[in-house]
């Protein structure tokens, strides 16, 4: 018998970022370890790091259909047992079209299920398992007895895998997870790592680097540079007394860099759960709207410090200066206090255990068994 075949439908590029691909890659690693066949359907454009990650794992890449009919055709042509959908751009009707033809679907979402009719939904954001996390998806499902009622995707219905218990983390991250959160480590010149996704699609690095250096605190800053334009701008940023600035390309060694840092400054996206798993003291910035709810919950529960929202930080006039000053004060306090950094790290480390992808794979493979009656060896 052939092993199950599972497709991952996502895209990556300079403007779309790599967050969708990174979490699909993490699930793909788990599924490959269990003997399944994994294939990616989508565009990986001008992101050499991401393409190398797929090639190293032997995951073939096929064109990514955007329409329901295209998804169904691709699933049948490649004999897929299941298709994972991770995109804000796909037609929401695609999940239902796949299910209607016998293909198990898992829709990875961030708060809004977009009306998709999937077998499973995954919202790995902190607090997504609370009762009010998906209010828009709990409309009445009353229908005629011979009709399949639309899925509400509520956290308690058995179809929504909700919360950081299900966070999808790559091998490189889980392998680097320390046995305990890092203790307070006094230093006069903290090592700061700043990164904002694989491509920094919104150009956050120059803004936050200037805020960091503007604190005047001595520090060694390493910035992961996702695009040439970002690098060009950062080379013009001046450092102050006791400060240094190093620019590095996207790297497989990011978990090692995180582990060596006294403070990490990052976007509040997929990497948040990597930082938590690694017990990294972090300060986050919300760079896009769909990060806002999770960002606010993470900051409210003191898993990371909050630096505000990027549009506020780049705003002109008094509003922008005020936002940048507030972010600078938060950073200055963290740079000066190893105790504050250690407290953030301890809470973050205890929240994400690194086993989320195994739980998601269990649920997905169980659905395949339920649909087919047998799991192919």
N, C-alpha and C positions, 0 to 999 in steps of 0.2 A: 504493500500500500504506500502511496505517496504521502509525504507530510503535508500538513495544512499550508495553504498559500495565503498570505496576508499582505494586502497593499496598504501603503501609506500615501495619502493624498495631501501634499503641502507644497509650498513654494518658498524660495529664499532668494534674496537679491539685495542690492545696495539700498533700495528704498523700502522694501518690505521687511528687511531684517532677516534674522535667522532663528528667531525664537520658536516659530512653529516647527521648523526642521529639527531643532535641537531636542525638543521634547518628543517628536516622532522618532528621532534617532535613538533616544534612550529606551523607548518602548521596543524599537526594532532590535536593539541589543539583547533585551530580555527574551524576546520571541526567538531570535536566532539561537540563543543558548538552550532553548527548549526544543530545538530541532525543526522549527517551522521554516518555511520559505518566506522571505521578506523582500518586497520590491517597492520602490518609490515611484510615484506618479506625480510629476510636477516639474517646475522650472527651477534650476539652481544656477542663477545667472550672476557672473562676475563675483562669485564668492568662492575663491579657490580653497580656502580652509574647509568649507562645508563639503565641497565636491570630494576633497581628499578623505574626509571622514567616511563618506559613503563608500568610496572605492576601497578603503582599507578594510571594511567589513564585508565586502563582496555584495553590496546591495545594488542591484541594477536600477538605473533611472530611465523611466519612460515618459513620454509627453503626458502632461496632466490635463485631462479633459475637464471642461468647466460646466457642461450642461448635464442634466440628468440622463439624457439618452447617451451621451458620450461616456459617462461614468459606468452605466450599465454595459455598454459595448466593451469597454476596456476590461471590466471585471470578468465578463464572460470569455473574452479572447484570451485572458491570462489565467483562466480557471481559478479565480480567487474565491476562497471561502469567506473572507471578510475584508472590509475596506475601512480604514481609519481616515476620517475626514477632519482636517485641521486647517481651516481657512475661514476668513471673514468675507471672502469674495464669492465663494461658490453659491450657486443657486440652492437655497434651502430645500427645494423639492428633491434634490439628489438622493438624500438618505432614504426617503420613502420609496423612491423608484428602485433603489438597490434592494431594499427589503422585500419589495413585491416580487422580485425575481429570485429570491432565496439567498441573497448575499447578506451576511451579518454586517451591521454597521456600528461603528463607534464614532460619535461626534465629540471632538475635543472643543470645549467652549470656554469662554471667559465671562461668566455671568449670564449672558443672553444666549439661549439655544437657537435663536433665529427661526423658530417654528419648525425645526427639523424633526422628522419622524424617524428616530434612530433606535436601534436595539439597546444601546447604552450611550450615556452621556458622561463625559469626564470634565469636571471643573475643579482643577487642582489648586485653586486659589484659597488662601487662608480665609476661614469664615464661610466658605461656600456651603458648608454642611449645616449652617444655621437655618432656622425656620423661615427667615425673611430674605434668604439669599437669592431666590428665584421666584419672586412674586408674580412676574409677568407670565410665567410658564405653568401656573396652576389654575388655569381657567377650567370651567366645567367640562367634563368629558362624557356627558350623557349622550347616548346615541341609540339608534335602533339596535335590537338584539343581534341582528346579523351583520352589523357594521363593526369594524375595528375602531374603537375610540382612539382619538389622537392621544399621543403620549404627553403627559404633563412635565416629565423630567424633573419632578420635585425631589429634594434630597432623600425623602423617606420612602420613595416608591420602589426601590430596588433596582432602578435603571440608572439613576444618577450616582456616579462615583464622585463624591463631593468632599473637598477639603484637602489639606496638605498630606493627609494620610495616603493620598494617591499621587503625590508629586512624582513626576517622571524625571529621573536623574540618570545621567550617563555613567558608564563604568568608571571613567576617570574621576568622577566626583565621589561616588560611593567608596572607591578604593582609597581615596585620600581622607575620608571621614576620620577624625581623631577619636580615640576611645573616651575622651572627656573634653569639654570645652576648654579653650586656652585660659590660663590664669591671668590675672592682672600683671602686666610687664612694664614697669616704669622705663621710660626712655626720653631723653631730651630732644631727640630728633626722630619722630615716628616715621615709619615706612608706610606710605599711603599708596594704594592701588586704585586706579580709576578706570572703569570700563563701562560701556553703554551699549551692550549687544554686539553681535558679530560685525555689524556694519555702521553702527551709530547713525541710523537712518535719519534722525532728527537733529544731528549736530549738537549733542549735549556736551561733548568732551571739552571744547574750548570754553564754554560758559562756566562749567563747574571747576575746571582747572584754574581759571582766573579767580573764582570765589575762594577756592582752597588757598592759593598763594596769597590772596588778598588778606587772609587772616594775619599774616605776618609771622606766624609760628614757624620755627625751623622744622623742616621735613624733607624726606626723600620721596618724591612723587614719581610713580610709574604710570603712564597712561597707555592703554591698549588702543591703537589707532586703527579704525576700521576702513577708512577711505583716504585716498591721497589728498583730497581737499581738506580733510580734518588735520592731516599731518602738516600741510602747508600753513594752516592757521595757527597750529600749536607751536610751530617753530618761531613764531613772532611773539610768543608770550614770555614776558620777563620774569625772572625769579628774584627773590629778595635775599637778605642776609640769612645764611644757614639753610637755604633752600636749594634743591636740585630737581631737575625735571628730565625724565627719561621717557622716550617714546618707543614702544614695541609693537610689532605686528600681531594680529590674532594668532594665538598659539595653543597647541595641545597642552601646554604646561600651565594653563590658567589656574587649575586647582592648586598647583604648587605655589604660584604667585599669591593666590588668596591666602594660603596657609602661612606664608611668610610675612604677610602684611599686618601692621598694627591697626589699620583702619582701611576699609574698602568703601569707595564711593561708586554707586552704580545706579542704573535705571531700575525702576520697580517692576520689572518684567519677569520672564522665566528664570533669570539668574537669581532672583530673590531666594528661591527654594534651594539652589545650590549653595548660596551663602549661608543659609540657615543650617543645612546639613553639615557644612564644614565648620560651623561654629565661628563664623567670621563676624567681628564687630563691624557693622555696616551703617552707612548713611545713604538713604535712597532719595531719588528724585522721580516724581511722576512725569513721564515724558509724553504719554498719549492718553486719551480719554479712557480707553478700556482698562487702564491700570488703576484708575482712581479709587474704586471701591476697595480693591485688595490693598492698595497702598495705605489707605486710611486705616484699615483694620490692623495691618502690620505695625504701623506707627502707634496706634492707640494701645496695642498690647505690648509695646516696647520690645518688639523683636528686632527693630532697627530704628535709627533716628530718622526723622523726616526733614528734608530740605525744601519741600514745597513742590510746586508744579512748574515745569519748564517754561510755559508761556508767561507765567508771572515773573520768572527770573530774567527773561529777556525783554520784558515790557519797557517801553521808554518812560522817561520822566521819573517822578517821585515814586510811583507804584513799583517800578522795576528796582530802583535803588533800595527801597524798603525791603522788598523780597530778598534781594541779594544780601543785604545787611543781616536779615534774620537768619538766612542760611549760613552766613559767615560766623555768626555767634554760636550756632549749633555746632559747627565744625571746630571752632576754637575750643569750645568746652570739651569736646571729645578728644581733641589732640592733647589737651592739657591733663586729662584724667584717665589713667589706665583703669581705674575702678569702674568708671562709666562704660568704657569699652568692654570690659570683662562681663559686666552685668548684661549688656546687650547680647554678647556672644553666648552666654550661658542659657538665656531664654530661647534664643534662636536654635541652638544645638538641640535642646530638649524638645523642640516642636516638630522637626522634620527628621525622621529616622532613616531615610534613604531606602526604604523597602517599598515605596509606593508603586513602582513599576511592576513588581511581582504581583501585587494585588490587582492591578489593572489587567495584566496578562491572564491571571486566574479567571477574572470575570469574562474576558473576551473569549478565551478558549472554552469556558463553560457554555457560553452562548453558541459556539460552533457545535459543541456536543448536543445541546438542546435542539439545534436546527437540523443537524444531520443524523443524530442518533448514535454517532460514534466519532471518536477523535482518532484521526488517522495516525498510526504510529510513525 
